Structure formats: structure tokens, C-alpha cells
Amino acid sequence: MREALREAGRAAELGEVPVGAVAVRRNQVIARGRNLRERTQDPTAHAELIALRRAAARLGTFRLDEVTIYVTLEPCPMCAGSMVNGRVGRVVWGADDPKAGAMRSLFTLGDDPRLNHRCALQGGVLADECGAILSDFFASLRRHSRVRGGR
């Protein structure tokens, strides 16, 4: 999770919402991702999807059953669905996302028995640190908005 937090910090440096992800197989980081939606103007450029794409490319298969994805924020429905479709073995996240979380908060896509695959799930890992980087980022945006005359 510390590696995912580093990726989140890099996203924040770029002005992106600070979410980071890493894909791990056999205790080795095989892919990294950070949010890049603003930079690329791509609505699918979430940290998890970038890490998933890179992991699949590195392994030469979309079947990521031996991969654990570590992500600083609970995956949204798009990312959770992609992890199910990619047959990710395990998903570990930091902060829960009460507004868009699709592993535990709003939906349970990762282990829904109606779907063709279920991931092992673990939330709350370094949750305070993962939540703090997001809170600090948005607080900074609000401060800068007020300085520029926004609300």
C-alpha cells in the first residue's frame, strides 16, 4: 500500500485527484498507475485501470488471477467491474469511498456471487493515510478557489 500511496502523491503533484494503484504478483510490483483523468481528458484514466492494463500487457494475458491490486481508494463501479472481468485474485484498498465505492460501500461487485468471478477483498489498509492525502488535496483546492474569488 505504501507504493500505491507514492503513486497517489505523484498524481497530486500533477494536479490529479490523488489515487494510486500497484499490481503485485508473487511479491513483486509488476505495474503501477495513478489517476490521469485531467491530464489525458480520459474518463477511464483511473489509477486502477492504468495498473490493470499495464499488468495485463506485462503478463501477456487479461487473466490476472495471481495478481493483487493495491489501491488507495475503494474502487468505483467501472474499476471494480474491470477487476472482475480481469479475474483479479485479490483487491486491497485503503480508504472506503461512501460516494462511489463498489467493493463494499455502495455495491459489492468484487464478491457478488451472481458474477462470473469473485476477488478476495480487504479494505481499510492504511485507511487514515489514504484518506488524508485525499482530504488534504481537496482542502487545498478549496483554499485556492477562495483565493481566486471562487466560492
C-alpha angles and dihedrals in degrees: 000000000000089000090051089051089054089054090049089053090052089051090052090051087058092050092254125134100273105248120137134184139186131191115218129192123178091352092305127111105238100172141013135201140179132184111279103165096120095043094048099028085226115138090205095055094108118148093245095051092049090051091046093051092048093046092051091048092049094048095039093232140080090219101098099172092136093050130097117202115208113196131172095224129041107265121258122233093270093052095040090051091049090052091052091048090047090051091233109190099216138006121200121183138178116211122030115236110219092183101049110001112138102180099062115336105064102357137011100220095146094065104020106141091213092067126082095246137029127203126212105248134207124171134181099047107153085345095163093053093043091049093045095057089054094044092048092049094052093043088054091050091051092049092050091047091055091048090054091050098262124132 
